[in-house]
Amino acid sequence: MAHHAADSTHLAPLAPSTRTLLGPGPSEVPPRVLAAMGYPLLGHLDPEFVALMDETQTFLRRVMRTTNPLTLAVSGTGSAGMEAVVVNLIEPGDKMLVCVNGVFGGRMVDVAERAGAVVTAIERPYGEAFDPEEVRTALKQVQPKVVGIVHAETSTGVLQPVEEIAKLAHEHGALIALDTVTSLAGVPVEIDAWGIDAVYSGTQKCLSCPPGLAPVSFGPRAVETIQKRTHKVQSWYLDMTMIMRYWGSDRFYHHTAPISMNYALRESLALVLEEGLEVRFARHLRNHLALKAGLKALGIAYVPAEGFQLPQLNCIRIPEGIEDVPVRKRLLEQWGIEIGGGLGALKGKAWRIGLMGHSSRPANVTLVLAALETCLRDLGYACQPGAAVAAAADSYRLAAESVAVS
Ligand SMILES: *Cc1c(COP(=O)(O)O)cnc(C)c1O
C-alpha cells in the first residue's frame, strides 16, 4: 500500500511536444486563447458567464454574417454541429438531399440516415465541386425537405460555391443546411446574404480555438420547421428546443456548459474580429499563394482545379515515386510538423497542408516548404535545392508590392 502511494506521487507531469500544426485540424492556437482556458471557472448560470454567452452569440453573428437570433455554440466538436443541424430539421421519413464530394458529405449522409431521413446522395468525384445544374435536377426529382452541402470539403481541399445552390433549394421549397467547419473565418461565409437556413462550424479549424465547440445558426425558416415538429428531436443532448432555453432569456438548465471551452471561443472570436474578416481572408489567401508558388517549384500539383482551391486547406498530389507515410513521418519526427494524409479515395495519393487561422503565417509556409523539400530530396526526389523557399519569398514580395501600389 505504502509502496503504491509513493509511486503515484512520482507521476511525471504531462509534457506534450510543441508541434507546428499544418494538418486538416486542429490548427495552432494563439497564446491568448490558450491562456483563457486557464482562468478560474464560473458557474454555468453565473451572471458573468451568462454575459459571456450573450457576447459570444453577438461575436458569432458577426463572424457568420447573420442576424439569426438562434446562433450559439453547441457543446461538442464540428461533428456535433453537423448532427445538431440534421437532427433538428429532420423527422423520421423526411427526404434529404446530400451533395457528396468527399468524406464530410459522406458523414452527413450517415448522420441523416441515423436520424431517420430518406436520403438521396448525389456525388462528384473527390476533388471536384458541384455544378448548380446537377443540384437543380436532383431537387426536381427528389423534392427534399432539406439539402445538405459542404462549403469547404476538408478531405479534398475543394471550395464549393453555394449561393446559387441555396437559391435553387428555396425555389424547390427546400431548406439548405451548410457545413462551414473549415470555411468559417478562412474564406467569406455569408449566411444571410446567401440565404442559408442552417449552418454549423467547429472551433478547431480557422477559428484557431481547441476542438470542443460547434457554432451553429438557424434562420427563420429553420426555426419555424423546428417549432412545427411533430416528433421529439431524436437526440436529447442536441435538441435545440431545449438548448435555446439555456442560451435564450430563460437560462433554463439543460447541460453544464463546458466553461473553459467557452472562454476560449470568446477569445478566439475576439481575435478574429480584431483582425477583421476581410484582412483575415486576405492573409489566408496570401499565405496560400506563397505555399502554392513553393510547391510548384517542387513540381507538386493541387488536387482541385484552379478557382476551387481552398486557401486554408491545400490538397496536393504526392509526387510520382514518393511514398506517403515515410514523408509525413520524417516531417513529424525531424521537424515537428504535422500535415495530413489523404482520406477516402485520396488515401496514399494526396497530402493536405492546412494553413488555418493562426497556422496561416509566413514562418509556417517557409518552414513546411524547407522541410518538405529536404525530406523529398533525402528520399531521392529530384528538385532544385532552395527553389521552393525562394518561390514563396517571391510570392510574398509580389503581394507586398501590389499592396503598396494600391
Ligand atoms: C473537421 C470537419 C468536420 C468535423 O469536425 P470535428 O471537429 O472533427 O468533429 C466536419 N466537416 C468538415 C468539413 C470538417 O472539416
Ligand as a Chemical Component Dictionary entry (heavy atoms), coordinates in Angstrom:
data_LIG
# 
_chem_comp.id                   LIG 
_chem_comp.type                 NON-POLYMER 
_chem_comp.pdbx_formal_charge   0 
_chem_comp.three_letter_code    LIG 
# 
loop_
_chem_comp_atom.comp_id 
_chem_comp_atom.atom_id 
_chem_comp_atom.alt_atom_id 
_chem_comp_atom.type_symbol 
_chem_comp_atom.charge 
_chem_comp_atom.model_Cartn_x 
_chem_comp_atom.model_Cartn_y 
_chem_comp_atom.model_Cartn_z 
_chem_comp_atom.pdbx_ordinal 
LIG C1 C1 C 0 -13.372 18.735 -39.371 1  
LIG C2 C2 C 0 -14.657 18.716 -40.115 2  
LIG C3 C3 C 0 -15.836 18.200 -39.577 3  
LIG C4 C4 C 0 -15.869 17.504 -38.251 4  
LIG O1 O1 O 0 -15.410 18.272 -37.221 5  
LIG P1 P1 P 0 -14.822 17.558 -35.885 6  
LIG O2 O2 O 0 -14.375 18.752 -35.105 7  
LIG O3 O3 O 0 -13.686 16.688 -36.341 8  
LIG O4 O4 O 0 -15.901 16.816 -35.264 9  
LIG C5 C5 C 0 -16.984 18.297 -40.322 10 
LIG N1 N1 N 0 -16.986 18.855 -41.530 11 
LIG C6 C6 C 0 -15.864 19.343 -42.100 12 
LIG C7 C7 C 0 -15.927 19.953 -43.455 13 
LIG C8 C8 C 0 -14.672 19.293 -41.407 14 
LIG O5 O5 O 0 -13.550 19.763 -41.957 15 
# 
loop_
_chem_comp_bond.comp_id 
_chem_comp_bond.atom_id_1 
_chem_comp_bond.atom_id_2 
_chem_comp_bond.value_order 
_chem_comp_bond.pdbx_ordinal 
LIG C1 C2 SING 1  
LIG C2 C3 SING 2  
LIG C2 C8 DOUB 3  
LIG C3 C4 SING 4  
LIG C3 C5 DOUB 5  
LIG C4 O1 SING 6  
LIG O1 P1 SING 7  
LIG P1 O2 DOUB 8  
LIG P1 O3 SING 9  
LIG P1 O4 SING 10 
LIG C5 N1 SING 11 
LIG N1 C6 DOUB 12 
LIG C6 C7 SING 13 
LIG C6 C8 SING 14 
LIG C8 O5 SING 15 
# 
